[in-house]
């Protein structure tokens, strides 16, 4: 699945694309102090609430807020590593 992250000055939007349609879209306020761990808890909680068990294979990050990009990249590195490890265990 493709995870698209659009980080603007006011909101950050996470959308999951399955190749045909967006199957989930979540919005949060943009805060440059939010850590990768906080993003992970927020995103995984919402995915669980929607009963979506997906593995992110690709990520696109678009941002007008450079201070946020680092933590989004750390989040995706963790998310992708986690997905790779689960594939190795199977």
CORHUQUI-V610207 format. One record per helix or strand of 2 or more residues. SS is the DSSP state (H for helix, E for strand). FROM is the first residue (numbers start at 1). TO is the last residue. If there is no record, write none. Layout:
{{SS,FROM,TO} {SS,FROM,TO}}
This chain:
{{E,2,7} {E,11,17} {E,22,29} {H,36,49} {E,58,63} {H,66,89}}
